[in-house]
Amino acid sequence: MKRRAFLISAAVVAAPPVAAQQRGASGPVVLTVSGAIKQPNRGAMDPAIDALMAKHGIKFAAAHAVSFAEIAALPAVTIKPTHEYDAKVHTLRGPLLTAVLNAGAAEVSDATTLLMRGIDGYAGKWSVADVRKYRFLVVTHMDGKPLPVGGLGPIWATYDADRFPEKAAKPLNERYAGCPWGLYHIEVG
């Protein structure tokens, strides 16, 4: 009897959590894409489990969960914008937001809107046309280091405002309006 209990305990510890099996993501999920998606890999938002989403009023019947590893595996782009919080140029690296959306099976056109939400509840709304124009990234690294939770990470949706005259002309604290750090949800509409 003890052997059976041991084997059951070992199987439970070794098995991936049910949520991980359902979502199909390789590793912890850091981004959920909902709305107009072709291939959901997770079910409906569950207020008991998805407490932060519930707090932010997010609802969906199905979504595509994306892990940090999946985002980091996409081809990376490097930009060197002036950071709004310290007015210094920093090296930011991560895949294009459009590549992440494609990997998340989002159905987008230039007219599609994206509502991107950070863990603090801040949300920015952009058209896919502007996301392409400004070459938005899902930043995973700053100055060669992964973005930490509690800082700007683990991922951040932003672009190089210094490269676009209409954005660079704005005061530094206004250039990145709509760019959520701690990005965790994108609603594709």
C-alpha positions as CSV (number, residue, x, y, z in Angstrom):
1,M,0.0,0.0,0.0
2,K,2.9,2.4,0.8
3,R,4.4,1.7,-2.6
4,R,1.2,2.6,-4.4
5,A,0.8,5.8,-2.4
6,F,4.5,6.7,-3.2
7,L,4.0,6.0,-6.9
8,I,0.8,8.1,-7.0
9,S,2.6,10.9,-5.2
10,A,5.6,10.7,-7.6
11,A,3.3,10.8,-10.6
12,V,1.4,13.9,-9.3
13,V,4.7,15.7,-8.6
14,A,6.2,14.8,-12.0
15,A,3.1,15.5,-14.1
16,P,2.8,19.0,-15.5
17,P,-0.1,21.0,-14.0
18,V,-3.4,20.7,-15.8
19,A,-3.4,24.4,-16.6
20,A,0.0,24.0,-18.4
21,Q,-1.3,21.0,-20.4
22,Q,-4.4,23.0,-21.4
23,R,-2.6,26.1,-22.5
24,G,0.0,24.3,-24.5
25,A,2.6,27.0,-23.7
26,S,6.2,26.0,-23.0
27,G,6.8,27.3,-19.5
28,P,5.0,30.0,-17.4
29,V,2.6,32.1,-19.4
30,V,3.4,35.8,-19.4
31,L,1.0,37.0,-22.1
32,T,-2.6,36.2,-22.9
33,V,-4.0,37.2,-26.3
34,S,-7.8,37.3,-26.6
35,G,-10.4,38.5,-29.0
36,A,-9.8,37.8,-32.7
37,I,-7.6,34.8,-32.6
38,K,-7.6,31.7,-34.8
39,Q,-6.1,29.1,-32.5
40,P,-7.0,29.4,-28.8
41,N,-5.0,27.2,-26.5
42,R,-6.7,28.0,-23.2
43,G,-10.3,28.3,-22.1
44,A,-12.4,31.1,-20.7
45,M,-11.2,33.7,-18.2
46,D,-11.9,32.2,-14.8
47,P,-12.4,34.9,-12.1
48,A,-11.2,32.5,-9.4
49,I,-7.9,31.6,-11.2
50,D,-7.4,34.7,-13.3
51,A,-7.8,37.2,-10.4
52,L,-5.8,40.0,-12.0
53,M,-7.8,39.8,-15.2
54,A,-11.0,39.8,-13.2
55,K,-9.9,42.9,-11.3
56,H,-9.1,44.7,-14.6
57,G,-12.5,43.7,-16.1
58,I,-11.1,41.4,-18.7
59,K,-13.4,38.7,-20.1
60,F,-13.0,36.2,-22.8
61,A,-14.4,32.8,-23.8
62,A,-11.1,31.5,-25.2
63,A,-7.6,32.9,-25.6
64,H,-4.0,32.2,-26.7
65,A,-1.5,31.9,-23.8
66,V,2.1,32.7,-24.7
67,S,5.1,31.8,-22.5
68,F,8.2,33.9,-22.0
69,A,10.2,31.1,-23.7
70,E,8.0,31.4,-26.8
71,I,8.4,35.1,-26.9
72,A,12.2,34.9,-26.4
73,A,12.5,32.3,-29.1
74,L,11.2,34.7,-31.8
75,P,13.7,36.8,-33.8
76,A,14.8,39.7,-31.7
77,V,15.1,43.3,-32.7
78,T,17.2,45.9,-30.9
79,I,16.3,49.6,-30.4
80,K,18.0,52.3,-28.4
81,P,15.4,54.8,-27.2
82,T,15.6,57.5,-24.5
83,H,13.9,56.0,-21.5
84,E,11.2,58.3,-20.1
85,Y,12.0,57.5,-16.4
86,D,15.7,58.4,-16.4
87,A,16.2,60.3,-19.6
88,K,19.0,58.0,-20.6
89,V,19.4,55.9,-23.8
90,H,19.0,52.2,-23.1
91,T,19.3,49.2,-25.3
92,L,16.0,47.3,-25.5
93,R,15.6,43.9,-27.2
94,G,12.7,41.7,-28.1
95,P,10.6,40.5,-31.0
96,L,8.3,42.7,-33.0
97,L,4.8,42.8,-31.5
98,T,3.4,41.7,-34.8
99,A,5.5,38.5,-34.7
100,V,4.2,37.8,-31.2
101,L,0.6,38.3,-32.5
102,N,1.3,36.0,-35.4
103,A,2.7,33.4,-33.0
104,G,-0.4,33.8,-30.9
105,A,-2.6,33.2,-33.9
106,A,-4.2,36.6,-33.9
107,E,-6.3,37.7,-36.9
108,V,-5.2,41.2,-37.7
109,S,-5.4,43.9,-40.4
110,D,-4.1,47.5,-40.3
111,A,-7.6,48.6,-39.0
112,T,-7.5,46.1,-36.1
113,T,-7.2,47.6,-32.6
114,L,-5.1,46.2,-29.8
115,L,-5.8,47.0,-26.2
116,M,-2.6,46.2,-24.4
117,R,-2.8,46.0,-20.6
118,G,0.0,46.0,-18.0
119,I,-0.1,44.4,-14.6
120,D,-0.7,47.8,-12.9
121,G,-4.0,48.1,-14.9
122,Y,-2.6,50.7,-17.4
123,A,-3.9,50.1,-20.9
124,G,-2.8,51.5,-24.2
125,K,-4.9,51.2,-27.4
126,W,-3.2,51.1,-30.8
127,S,-4.1,50.2,-34.3
128,V,-2.1,47.5,-35.9
129,A,-1.2,50.0,-38.6
130,D,0.5,52.2,-35.9
131,V,2.1,49.1,-34.3
132,R,3.6,48.3,-37.7
133,K,4.6,51.9,-38.4
134,Y,6.4,52.4,-35.1
135,R,7.8,48.9,-35.1
136,F,6.5,48.1,-31.6
137,L,8.5,45.5,-29.7
138,V,7.6,43.1,-26.9
139,V,10.7,43.9,-25.0
140,T,12.3,41.1,-22.9
141,H,15.7,42.6,-22.2
142,M,17.0,46.1,-21.2
143,D,20.8,46.7,-21.4
144,G,21.4,43.0,-21.8
145,K,19.4,41.9,-18.8
146,P,15.9,40.3,-18.6
147,L,13.2,42.7,-17.5
148,P,12.2,41.8,-13.9
149,V,8.7,41.6,-12.5
150,G,8.5,44.6,-10.1
151,G,10.4,46.6,-12.6
152,L,9.3,47.0,-16.2
153,G,8.8,43.3,-16.9
154,P,8.8,40.6,-17.6
155,I,7.7,42.0,-20.9
156,W,7.0,45.6,-22.1
157,A,5.3,46.8,-25.2
158,T,7.2,49.9,-26.6
159,Y,8.9,51.4,-29.5
160,D,11.8,53.8,-30.3
161,A,10.1,57.2,-30.1
162,D,13.4,58.9,-30.9
163,R,13.2,57.7,-34.5
164,F,9.9,59.4,-35.3
165,P,9.9,63.2,-35.4
166,E,6.2,63.6,-34.4
167,K,6.9,61.5,-31.3
168,A,10.4,62.8,-30.5
169,A,9.0,66.4,-30.5
170,K,6.8,65.6,-27.5
171,P,8.1,66.0,-23.9
172,L,9.8,62.8,-22.8
173,N,7.1,61.9,-20.3
174,E,4.5,62.0,-23.2
175,R,6.3,60.0,-25.8
176,Y,5.4,56.6,-24.5
177,A,1.8,57.0,-23.7
178,G,0.0,53.8,-24.4
179,C,3.1,51.6,-23.9
180,P,2.4,49.3,-20.9
181,W,5.3,47.8,-19.0
182,G,4.5,44.6,-17.3
183,L,2.4,43.7,-20.3
184,Y,0.2,40.6,-19.6
185,H,-2.8,40.9,-21.8
186,I,-3.7,42.0,-25.4
187,E,-7.2,42.1,-26.6
188,V,-7.4,41.9,-30.4
189,G,-10.4,43.8,-31.7
